[in-house]
Amino acid sequence: MEVYVTIVARTIFLYFLMVFIFRVMGKREIGELSIFDLVVFLMIAEMAVAAIENHQDSLIHTIIPMILLMIIQISLAFFSLKSRKLRHLLDGKPTIIIDRGKIDEEAMRSQRYNFDDLMTHLRQKDINSVADVEFAILESSGKLSVIEKERFQKVQPELQVPLIIDGQIQEENLAVIKKNNLWLRQQLRTLGYDEIKKISFCSFGKGIFFIDLKDEY
């Protein structure tokens, strides 16, 4: 009887501990979890299961590594907010699979992404032909973002295209709006922004710039 009470007590305690840890680590949908997040979540879940099964082992042997993983995850999440390179290292970065109606086979191979995967994701978005796609971007979460040709032509003037993120110019997005680095710098100087690195986020659409400066400045 005592064994069952111990198992029940451990289960309840570890349940609330895991809820606390996952809440502290932040709210993200399952489909948006990075590989790093998923690994941490699985490790914590495995530790909890092992602690319930091995009820004779001290709980402290499970609590310490669980808390340590939480601290590591929170620390890396904090530093990734400051560094786009670290975000790309931990989460990966979006990959353009279809660029202006042209399939990029090399990009697909680099992501181990085949035509069956592509067609499956397109069908899920009610798109039956690759010929209808202007852009298809494989997000770091594994989701496929698609802009159809007809929609792209209609909304292109209204799109807010990110041109600067974390002080870094997004050359590929400049190419989308058929502009270059020199044009962007000239426009920003006209608006009174001389240092790109001080800009946290800059987007452009309908002939208007949206600019947000970094907090430390």
N, C-alpha and C positions, 0 to 999 in steps of 0.2 A: 504493500500500500504506500509506503514511504517513497518508493521509487517513482510511482505514478504522480504523486504530489510534486516531487522534485521536477519531473519532466514538464508537468503543467506549469509550474512556477517559472521554470527556465523559458518555456515557450512564450508565456505572457511577457516576461521581462525583455527577452530578445526582440519580440515583436515591436514593443514600444521603443526600444533602443534603435532598431532599424528605421522605424518611422521618423524618429528624431534625427538620425544621421542623414537620411535622404532629404528631409526638409531643410536641414542646415546646408546641404550641398547644393540646393537650389531646385527650382521647379523647371523641369523640361519634359516634353512629351516623349514617350518611348521611341517614336519614330525619329526624334531629333537627337537622340543620344549619340555622342561620338564613340569611337572604338574605346577610347580611354575611359569614358564614363561607364560604358558597358562592362569593361573588365573589372573596374572597381566595384560596381554593383554586384556582379557575379561572385567576386571574391568574398564580399561581405555576406552575401546570402549563403555561400558555401560554409563560411565560418559559423554562421548561426545554426545551420542544420547540423554541422558536426558537434557543436556545443550541446545541442538538444539530445543527440544520439549518445554522446559520451558524457552522460550525466554525472559520472564520478569525477571527471576532470574539473578543476577549478574554473569558474566563469571568468576570472581575471585573465586567464590565458587566451580567452576569446575577445574580451572587451578591449584589451590593449591594442592588438593589431587592427581591430575594427576602427577604433578612434584614430589610430595612426594613419590608416588609409583615408579616413575622412579629412584629416589635417593635410595630407599630401594633395588630395583632390582639390580642396579649397585653396591651398597655396598656389597650385598650378593654374587654377581658374583665375585667381587674382592677377598673377603675373601675365597670363595670356591676354587680360584686358589691356595691359600696357604694351604688349608686343604682338604685332600681327604675325611675325615670323614664328613665334611660339605657338600661336593659335593654329597656324597651318601645319606645324610639326605635330601637334597633339590631335587636331580634329581633321587635318587634311584640308584641301581647298577645292572649290567648285571646278569642274572640268567641262569645257564646252564640247559637247558631242556633235551637235549640228550648228554650223556657223554660216549664217546667211544662206540657208538651204543646202549647204554642202556637208555631208557626213565626214567627220574627222576620224578615219580609221585608226590612225596612230594614237589619238587620245583614247579611243575605245580600248585598244590593246593595253595601254598603260594602266587602265582601270579594271582589266579583266572583264570587260563589258562587251557582250556579243550582240549580234543583230536580233536574236530571239528576245534578249532582255529589253532591247530598245523597242521592238514592236509590241511587246507585252505592256510596257509602260505607256506607250502611245495609245494603245487600245483602251487602257484604263482611263485615259483622258478623252475618250471618244474621238480619237484621231486615227483614221484608217490608212493614211498615206503619208510617207515621209515627205512627199512633194508639197504637202500643206504646211510644213514646219519651216519657220525662219530661223529660230534659235531653240536649241535644246541643251539645257545645262544640268549636268549631274552634280547635285549638291553634296556637300560633305556628309550629310545624313543618309545618303543613298537614294534620296528622292530625285525624280526627274522634273525639272521645271521647263515648261514648253511655252513658246510664243508662236502662234500660228501666223502665217504670212499675211492673211487678210486682216487679222487683228493688229499685227505689227504696223501695217501700212496706215491703218486708221488712227492708232494711238501714238505713233512715233513722236509727233510733235509734243505730246503731253507726257511722255515718259520722263521720269526723274532719274537720270542716269548718274550713279555714283562715280565721280571723277577723282576724288581724293579720299582715302581712308587711312586714318592714323598717320597723317603727314606724308603718305606715299601716293604718288600719282598712279592712277589705274590706266595704263596705256591701252589695254584691250578695250576698255569702255570708251576711251577717246576715239578709237578706231570705229566703234559702233556708230557714233554720231559724226564720223568723218572729220574729226578735228585732230590737232596734234599738240604736243607738249608746249611748243612755243606759243600757240594760240591761247592755251589755258593760262600760262604765266602772264601773258599780256593782259588778258581779261581781269585776272586777279589783281595785278598792279593798278589797273584803272579803278578798281573797287577799293584800293587801299590795303591790299594784302600782299606784302612783299616776301614773306617767308612761308614756304609751303609746309615746312615741318611744324609750324604752329597751328595748322588747320587740322582739326580732328575729323571733320567730315565735310565734304563738298559735293553737291549734286547739281545737275543742270537740266532744265526742262522748260519748254514754252518760252525760251529766251531769257529765263530767270535763273540766277544762281541762288542756291541755299548753302550758307556757309556757317559752320559751327566751329569755334576755336577750342583748343584743348584747355582743360580746366586750370592747369598749372600756369597758363599764361593769362 
